[in-house]
């Protein structure tokens, strides 16, 4: 109890310090959404609607822009976050449930590798000070460098972070994935740390996950960078769509260390990646209809539904990372009789497959290459053939 009171006291002091700093930033010369300096005194402390961010795929967030550079971010089931420009005041009549993010937004705890990949891609990684993934688990070079340079600190696993260390850094804002545990959420909130739960994993279109970089673009004044990168990813998909369908069927799954099969559901974003790549997900309409994520299956049931798939895409997982085809077959003998295994069309994802959200279209392009390439192709950026 004494230790927790100490942490709570540190948290209160940090929040008061940040609040005082924010109150002292009032002024008139601020940057607008395009980064240009302009006199916006008439909008200081007021919310006068200007326009809304245009979104093509994402359904779980929105961004409204107000005169003077204010931005209101709304996340489904998470509430509202008002981004207040540096040098501007917080509106007095703001809804009490709206959390204020005073720019520059810094000292953030981010417990989601895909989210970090988006923030890094738009050039805002310096805003992130804490993470719940140690340096050895990262595959993003810039993240590893920031950690080795001491600019990004590991604060323990997302299920049991070091609350005292988090508090000592002065962090009062955190971004978690949907895997956030209730007890961790309660503890952080008790310490005065506001949490945004990234809802990208609930999006039903692969490009929607990429489009979440626009939310972070708004948060860090990196809209131009986010728009450019998203447009490049969308263009890559549109180019694939001009090609004829390959007619190839594929299945995506992994096997745990206990031998359990987990297959991507019919309406999961990975199943849609197969479709966008010009193939057909063989489990479509058979497993997890209307659901995202995975379904646990018995080996025999899996075999009955997936045995005729032209291609196998095995997801690199904690249940084992096969380097060869024999490594995979050792997990369950039923795999040996699958068509894709007999024809040598078995692929494994690279370990950074789940860590990268900003280049999902490149992964889809790899899949398209797998479905349409000749037999000599055996390695792409995110997939490699098991031999």
GUVOSE-417070 format. One record per residue (C-alpha): residue in three letters; x, y, z. Coordinates in steps of 0.2 Angstrom, whole numbers, always signed. Layout:
// GUVOSE-417070
rest = ala, east = X, north = Y, up = Z;
...
***
This chain:
// GUVOSE-417070
rest = unk, east = +0, north = +0, up = +0;
rest = unk, east = +14, north = +12, up = +5;
rest = unk, east = +23, north = +8, up = -12;
rest = unk, east = +7, north = +12, up = -22;
rest = unk, east = +4, north = +28, up = -12;
rest = unk, east = +21, north = +33, up = -18;
rest = unk, east = +17, north = +29, up = -36;
rest = unk, east = +1, north = +39, up = -35;
rest = unk, east = +10, north = +54, up = -28;
rest = unk, east = +22, north = +54, up = -42;
rest = unk, east = +8, north = +53, up = -54;
rest = unk, east = -1, north = +67, up = -47;
rest = unk, east = +15, north = +78, up = -47;
rest = unk, east = +18, north = +74, up = -65;
rest = unk, east = +0, north = +78, up = -70;
rest = unk, east = +1, north = +95, up = -61;
rest = unk, east = +17, north = +99, up = -69;
rest = unk, east = +11, north = +95, up = -87;
rest = unk, east = -5, north = +105, up = -83;
rest = unk, east = +4, north = +120, up = -78;
rest = unk, east = +15, north = +119, up = -93;
rest = unk, east = +0, north = +118, up = -104;
rest = unk, east = -8, north = +133, up = -96;
rest = unk, east = +7, north = +143, up = -99;
rest = unk, east = +7, north = +141, up = -118;
rest = unk, east = -7, north = +153, up = -122;
rest = unk, east = -3, north = +164, up = -137;
rest = unk, east = -8, north = +169, up = -155;
rest = unk, east = +6, north = +164, up = -167;
rest = unk, east = +3, north = +145, up = -170;
rest = unk, east = +4, north = +133, up = -184;
rest = unk, east = -12, north = +128, up = -193;
rest = unk, east = -15, north = +111, up = -200;
rest = unk, east = -4, north = +113, up = -215;
rest = unk, east = +11, north = +119, up = -204;
rest = unk, east = +10, north = +137, up = -209;
rest = unk, east = +11, north = +150, up = -196;
rest = unk, east = -4, north = +161, up = -195;
rest = unk, east = -13, north = +173, up = -183;
rest = unk, east = -27, north = +163, up = -175;
rest = unk, east = -31, north = +174, up = -160;
rest = unk, east = -49, north = +175, up = -164;
rest = unk, east = -51, north = +156, up = -163;
rest = unk, east = -41, north = +154, up = -147;
rest = unk, east = -51, north = +144, up = -134;
rest = unk, east = -65, north = +142, up = -146;
rest = unk, east = -71, north = +127, up = -156;
rest = unk, east = -77, north = +133, up = -173;
rest = unk, east = -80, north = +118, up = -185;
rest = unk, east = -70, north = +118, up = -202;
rest = unk, east = -71, north = +101, up = -210;
rest = unk, east = -69, north = +82, up = -207;
rest = unk, east = -55, north = +71, up = -212;
rest = unk, east = -60, north = +60, up = -227;
rest = unk, east = -58, north = +42, up = -224;
rest = unk, east = -61, north = +28, up = -237;
rest = unk, east = -59, north = +12, up = -227;
rest = unk, east = -58, north = +15, up = -208;
rest = unk, east = -74, north = +15, up = -198;
rest = unk, east = -68, north = +15, up = -180;
rest = unk, east = -62, north = +33, up = -179;
rest = unk, east = -65, north = +50, up = -186;
rest = unk, east = -56, north = +67, up = -185;
rest = unk, east = -65, north = +84, up = -186;
rest = unk, east = -55, north = +100, up = -189;
rest = unk, east = -59, north = +116, up = -181;
rest = unk, east = -53, north = +134, up = -185;
rest = unk, east = -36, north = +138, up = -176;
rest = unk, east = -29, north = +121, up = -178;
rest = unk, east = -40, north = +111, up = -165;
rest = unk, east = -43, north = +93, up = -170;
rest = unk, east = -56, north = +82, up = -162;
rest = unk, east = -52, north = +64, up = -163;
rest = unk, east = -66, north = +51, up = -159;
rest = unk, east = -62, north = +33, up = -157;
rest = unk, east = -77, north = +20, up = -157;
rest = unk, east = -81, north = +15, up = -139;
rest = unk, east = -66, north = +25, up = -133;
rest = unk, east = -73, north = +43, up = -132;
rest = unk, east = -66, north = +59, up = -139;
rest = unk, east = -48, north = +67, up = -139;
rest = unk, east = -46, north = +85, up = -142;
rest = unk, east = -29, north = +90, up = -149;
rest = unk, east = -25, north = +108, up = -144;
rest = unk, east = -12, north = +117, up = -154;
rest = unk, east = +4, north = +123, up = -146;
rest = unk, east = +1, north = +141, up = -140;
rest = unk, east = -18, north = +139, up = -139;
rest = unk, east = -29, north = +138, up = -124;
rest = unk, east = -41, north = +123, up = -120;
rest = unk, east = -59, north = +128, up = -124;
rest = unk, east = -68, north = +132, up = -108;
rest = unk, east = -85, north = +124, up = -112;
rest = unk, east = -77, north = +108, up = -117;
rest = unk, east = -86, north = +92, up = -114;
rest = unk, east = -80, north = +84, up = -97;
rest = unk, east = -78, north = +67, up = -105;
rest = unk, east = -66, north = +74, up = -119;
rest = unk, east = -48, north = +71, up = -115;
rest = unk, east = -36, north = +85, up = -120;
rest = unk, east = -20, north = +82, up = -129;
rest = unk, east = -9, north = +98, up = -129;
rest = unk, east = +3, north = +98, up = -143;
rest = unk, east = +17, north = +94, up = -144;
rest = unk, east = +11, north = +77, up = -139;
rest = unk, east = +26, north = +68, up = -131;
rest = unk, east = +31, north = +55, up = -118;
rest = unk, east = +18, north = +42, up = -124;
rest = unk, east = +17, north = +24, up = -119;
rest = unk, east = +13, north = +13, up = -134;
rest = unk, east = +9, north = -5, up = -131;
rest = unk, east = +5, north = -10, up = -149;
rest = unk, east = +18, north = -15, up = -162;
rest = unk, east = +7, north = -11, up = -177;
rest = unk, east = +3, north = +6, up = -169;
rest = unk, east = +21, north = +10, up = -167;
rest = unk, east = +24, north = +5, up = -185;
rest = unk, east = +12, north = +18, up = -191;
rest = unk, east = +19, north = +31, up = -179;
rest = unk, east = +36, north = +27, up = -185;
rest = unk, east = +31, north = +27, up = -204;
rest = unk, east = +25, north = +45, up = -203;
rest = unk, east = +41, north = +51, up = -193;
rest = unk, east = +34, north = +54, up = -176;
rest = unk, east = +43, north = +40, up = -166;
rest = unk, east = +51, north = +53, up = -155;
rest = unk, east = +34, north = +56, up = -147;
rest = unk, east = +34, north = +38, up = -140;
rest = unk, east = +45, north = +36, up = -124;
rest = unk, east = +39, north = +19, up = -117;
rest = unk, east = +34, north = +3, up = -124;
rest = unk, east = +29, north = -15, up = -117;
rest = unk, east = +40, north = -24, up = -130;
rest = unk, east = +59, north = -27, up = -126;
rest = unk, east = +72, north = -22, up = -139;
rest = unk, east = +75, north = -41, up = -144;
rest = unk, east = +57, north = -43, up = -149;
rest = unk, east = +57, north = -28, up = -162;
rest = unk, east = +60, north = -30, up = -181;
rest = unk, east = +58, north = -11, up = -185;
rest = unk, east = +76, north = -4, up = -186;
rest = unk, east = +72, north = +13, up = -180;
rest = unk, east = +63, north = +7, up = -165;
rest = unk, east = +78, north = -4, up = -160;
rest = unk, east = +89, north = +11, up = -163;
rest = unk, east = +79, north = +22, up = -152;
rest = unk, east = +79, north = +9, up = -138;
rest = unk, east = +98, north = +6, up = -139;
rest = unk, east = +100, north = +25, up = -138;
rest = unk, east = +90, north = +26, up = -123;
rest = unk, east = +76, north = +36, up = -131;
rest = unk, east = +63, north = +23, up = -130;
rest = unk, east = +62, north = +13, up = -114;
rest = unk, east = +55, north = -5, up = -110;
rest = unk, east = +43, north = -4, up = -96;
rest = unk, east = +38, north = -23, up = -94;
rest = unk, east = +25, north = -34, up = -103;
rest = unk, east = +8, north = -26, up = -107;
rest = unk, east = +0, north = -38, up = -94;
rest = unk, east = +11, north = -32, up = -80;
rest = unk, east = +20, north = -16, up = -84;
rest = unk, east = +31, north = -7, up = -71;
rest = unk, east = +19, north = +6, up = -65;
rest = unk, east = +32, north = +15, up = -55;
rest = unk, east = +44, north = +17, up = -70;
rest = unk, east = +29, north = +23, up = -80;
rest = unk, east = +24, north = +36, up = -67;
rest = unk, east = +42, north = +42, up = -65;
rest = unk, east = +44, north = +47, up = -84;
rest = unk, east = +29, north = +59, up = -82;
rest = unk, east = +19, north = +50, up = -95;
rest = unk, east = +0, north = +54, up = -94;
rest = unk, east = -6, north = +46, up = -110;
rest = unk, east = -5, north = +28, up = -117;
rest = unk, east = -10, north = +19, up = -133;
rest = unk, east = -14, north = +1, up = -131;
rest = unk, east = -21, north = -13, up = -143;
rest = unk, east = -37, north = -22, up = -140;
rest = unk, east = -27, north = -34, up = -129;
rest = unk, east = -27, north = -22, up = -115;
rest = unk, east = -31, north = -31, up = -98;
rest = unk, east = -44, north = -24, up = -87;
rest = unk, east = -33, north = -24, up = -72;
rest = unk, east = -19, north = -15, up = -81;
rest = unk, east = -32, north = -2, up = -88;
rest = unk, east = -39, north = +1, up = -70;
rest = unk, east = -22, north = +3, up = -63;
rest = unk, east = -16, north = +15, up = -76;
rest = unk, east = -32, north = +26, up = -75;
rest = unk, east = -30, north = +27, up = -56;
rest = unk, east = -13, north = +34, up = -59;
rest = unk, east = -20, north = +48, up = -70;
rest = unk, east = -15, north = +40, up = -87;
rest = unk, east = -28, north = +42, up = -100;
rest = unk, east = -29, north = +27, up = -112;
rest = unk, east = -33, north = +26, up = -131;
rest = unk, east = -37, north = +8, up = -136;
rest = unk, east = -32, north = +7, up = -155;
rest = unk, east = -47, north = -1, up = -164;
rest = unk, east = -38, north = -5, up = -180;
rest = unk, east = -39, north = -24, up = -176;
rest = unk, east = -58, north = -23, up = -178;
rest = unk, east = -57, north = -15, up = -195;
rest = unk, east = -64, north = -27, up = -209;
rest = unk, east = -53, north = -21, up = -223;
rest = unk, east = -34, north = -22, up = -223;
rest = unk, east = -32, north = -4, up = -230;
rest = unk, east = -42, north = +2, up = -215;
rest = unk, east = -28, north = -4, up = -204;
rest = unk, east = -16, north = +7, up = -214;
rest = unk, east = -28, north = +21, up = -214;
rest = unk, east = -26, north = +22, up = -195;
rest = unk, east = -10, north = +31, up = -198;
rest = unk, east = -21, north = +47, up = -203;
rest = unk, east = -27, north = +47, up = -185;
rest = unk, east = -9, north = +48, up = -178;
rest = unk, east = -5, north = +60, up = -192;
rest = unk, east = -18, north = +72, up = -185;
rest = unk, east = -11, north = +69, up = -167;
rest = unk, east = +7, north = +74, up = -172;
rest = unk, east = +4, north = +86, up = -186;
rest = unk, east = +10, north = +73, up = -199;
rest = unk, east = -6, north = +73, up = -210;
rest = unk, east = +4, north = +76, up = -226;
rest = unk, east = +16, north = +61, up = -222;
rest = unk, east = +1, north = +50, up = -218;
rest = unk, east = -9, north = +55, up = -233;
rest = unk, east = +6, north = +52, up = -244;
rest = unk, east = +10, north = +35, up = -237;
rest = unk, east = -8, north = +29, up = -237;
rest = unk, east = -10, north = +34, up = -255;
rest = unk, east = +5, north = +24, up = -260;
rest = unk, east = -2, north = +8, up = -251;
rest = unk, east = -19, north = +11, up = -259;
rest = unk, east = -11, north = +13, up = -276;
rest = unk, east = -2, north = -3, up = -274;
rest = unk, east = -19, north = -12, up = -271;
rest = unk, east = -27, north = -4, up = -285;
rest = unk, east = -13, north = -10, up = -297;
rest = unk, east = -15, north = -28, up = -291;
rest = unk, east = -34, north = -26, up = -295;
rest = unk, east = -31, north = -22, up = -313;
rest = unk, east = -23, north = -40, up = -315;
rest = unk, east = -34, north = -55, up = -318;
rest = unk, east = -38, north = -66, up = -304;
rest = unk, east = -26, north = -80, up = -302;
rest = unk, east = -39, north = -93, up = -297;
rest = unk, east = -27, north = -100, up = -284;
rest = unk, east = -35, north = -105, up = -267;
rest = unk, east = -26, north = -103, up = -251;
rest = unk, east = -27, north = -106, up = -232;
rest = unk, east = -19, north = -96, up = -218;
rest = unk, east = -16, north = -104, up = -201;
rest = unk, east = -4, north = -108, up = -187;
rest = unk, east = -2, north = -122, up = -175;
rest = unk, east = +2, north = -119, up = -156;
rest = unk, east = +15, north = -127, up = -146;
rest = unk, east = +1, north = -138, up = -139;
rest = unk, east = -4, north = -144, up = -157;
rest = unk, east = -20, north = -134, up = -159;
rest = unk, east = -24, north = -127, up = -176;
rest = unk, east = -30, north = -109, up = -177;
rest = unk, east = -37, north = -104, up = -194;
rest = unk, east = -41, north = -86, up = -200;
rest = unk, east = -60, north = -83, up = -200;
rest = unk, east = -70, north = -80, up = -216;
rest = unk, east = -72, north = -61, up = -213;
rest = unk, east = -55, north = -58, up = -206;
rest = unk, east = -43, north = -45, up = -214;
rest = unk, east = -31, north = -59, up = -219;
rest = unk, east = -44, north = -68, up = -228;
rest = unk, east = -48, north = -52, up = -237;
rest = unk, east = -29, north = -50, up = -241;
rest = unk, east = -30, north = -66, up = -250;
rest = unk, east = -45, north = -60, up = -261;
rest = unk, east = -36, north = -43, up = -264;
rest = unk, east = -21, north = -53, up = -270;
rest = unk, east = -31, north = -61, up = -283;
rest = unk, east = -34, north = -78, up = -274;
rest = unk, east = -48, north = -86, up = -265;
rest = unk, east = -48, north = -90, up = -247;
rest = unk, east = -53, north = -108, up = -246;
rest = unk, east = -61, north = -107, up = -229;
rest = unk, east = -73, north = -93, up = -235;
rest = unk, east = -90, north = -97, up = -229;
rest = unk, east = -84, north = -112, up = -220;
rest = unk, east = -76, north = -105, up = -204;
rest = unk, east = -80, north = -90, up = -193;
rest = unk, east = -92, north = -82, up = -205;
rest = unk, east = -95, north = -64, up = -200;
rest = unk, east = -81, north = -64, up = -188;
rest = unk, east = -63, north = -58, up = -188;
rest = unk, east = -48, north = -66, up = -179;
rest = unk, east = -46, north = -85, up = -179;
rest = unk, east = -56, north = -101, up = -175;
rest = unk, east = -48, north = -116, up = -166;
rest = unk, east = -50, north = -132, up = -176;
rest = unk, east = -46, north = -151, up = -174;
rest = unk, east = -33, north = -157, up = -186;
rest = unk, east = -45, north = -168, up = -195;
rest = unk, east = -58, north = -155, up = -197;
rest = unk, east = -45, north = -143, up = -204;
rest = unk, east = -39, north = -156, up = -216;
rest = unk, east = -56, north = -160, up = -223;
rest = unk, east = -59, north = -141, up = -227;
rest = unk, east = -41, north = -136, up = -232;
rest = unk, east = -34, north = -151, up = -240;
rest = unk, east = -36, north = -145, up = -258;
rest = unk, east = -29, north = -128, up = -256;
rest = unk, east = -17, north = -123, up = -269;
rest = unk, east = -6, north = -113, up = -257;
rest = unk, east = -3, north = -114, up = -238;
rest = unk, east = +2, north = -98, up = -229;
rest = unk, east = +8, north = -103, up = -212;
rest = unk, east = +9, north = -89, up = -199;
rest = unk, east = +25, north = -87, up = -190;
rest = unk, east = +19, north = -89, up = -172;
rest = unk, east = +25, north = -92, up = -154;
rest = unk, east = +20, north = -110, up = -157;
rest = unk, east = +35, north = -113, up = -167;
rest = unk, east = +44, north = -105, up = -182;
rest = unk, east = +47, north = -118, up = -195;
rest = unk, east = +63, north = -116, up = -206;
rest = unk, east = +60, north = -131, up = -217;
rest = unk, east = +45, north = -140, up = -223;
rest = unk, east = +49, north = -155, up = -212;
rest = unk, east = +49, north = -143, up = -197;
rest = unk, east = +31, north = -140, up = -201;
rest = unk, east = +26, north = -158, up = -205;
rest = unk, east = +33, north = -163, up = -188;
rest = unk, east = +19, north = -153, up = -180;
rest = unk, east = +5, north = -165, up = -187;
rest = unk, east = +6, north = -179, up = -199;
rest = unk, east = -11, north = -174, up = -207;
rest = unk, east = -2, north = -160, up = -216;
rest = unk, east = +8, north = -172, up = -227;
rest = unk, east = -7, north = -176, up = -237;
rest = unk, east = -12, north = -158, up = -242;
rest = unk, east = -11, north = -154, up = -260;
rest = unk, east = +0, north = -138, up = -257;
rest = unk, east = +12, north = -149, up = -247;
rest = unk, east = +13, north = -162, up = -261;
rest = unk, east = +16, north = -149, up = -274;
rest = unk, east = +28, north = -139, up = -264;
rest = unk, east = +18, north = -123, up = -262;
rest = unk, east = +20, north = -120, up = -243;
rest = unk, east = +25, north = -102, up = -237;
rest = unk, east = +29, north = -95, up = -220;
rest = unk, east = +27, north = -77, up = -215;
rest = unk, east = +42, north = -68, up = -209;
rest = unk, east = +43, north = -63, up = -190;
rest = unk, east = +39, north = -45, up = -193;
rest = unk, east = +22, north = -50, up = -202;
rest = unk, east = +11, north = -44, up = -188;
rest = unk, east = +23, north = -30, up = -182;
rest = unk, east = +20, north = -20, up = -198;
rest = unk, east = +4, north = -11, up = -202;
rest = unk, east = +11, north = +3, up = -213;
rest = unk, east = +15, north = -9, up = -227;
rest = unk, east = +1, north = -21, up = -228;
rest = unk, east = -1, north = -18, up = -246;
rest = unk, east = +16, north = -24, up = -249;
rest = unk, east = +12, north = -40, up = -240;
rest = unk, east = -3, north = -42, up = -251;
rest = unk, east = +8, north = -39, up = -266;
rest = unk, east = +19, north = -53, up = -260;
rest = unk, east = +4, north = -64, up = -260;
rest = unk, east = -1, north = -59, up = -277;
rest = unk, east = +17, north = -64, up = -283;
rest = unk, east = +15, north = -81, up = -274;
rest = unk, east = -1, north = -84, up = -283;
rest = unk, east = +5, north = -79, up = -300;
rest = unk, east = +24, north = -83, up = -299;
rest = unk, east = +33, north = -97, up = -308;
rest = unk, east = +40, north = -111, up = -298;
rest = unk, east = +57, north = -103, up = -297;
rest = unk, east = +52, north = -89, up = -285;
rest = unk, east = +54, north = -94, up = -267;
rest = unk, east = +57, north = -78, up = -257;
rest = unk, east = +48, north = -62, up = -256;
rest = unk, east = +49, north = -48, up = -243;
rest = unk, east = +36, north = -55, up = -231;
rest = unk, east = +35, north = -73, up = -236;
rest = unk, east = +47, north = -87, up = -239;
rest = unk, east = +45, north = -105, up = -246;
rest = unk, east = +47, north = -119, up = -234;
rest = unk, east = +57, north = -133, up = -243;
***
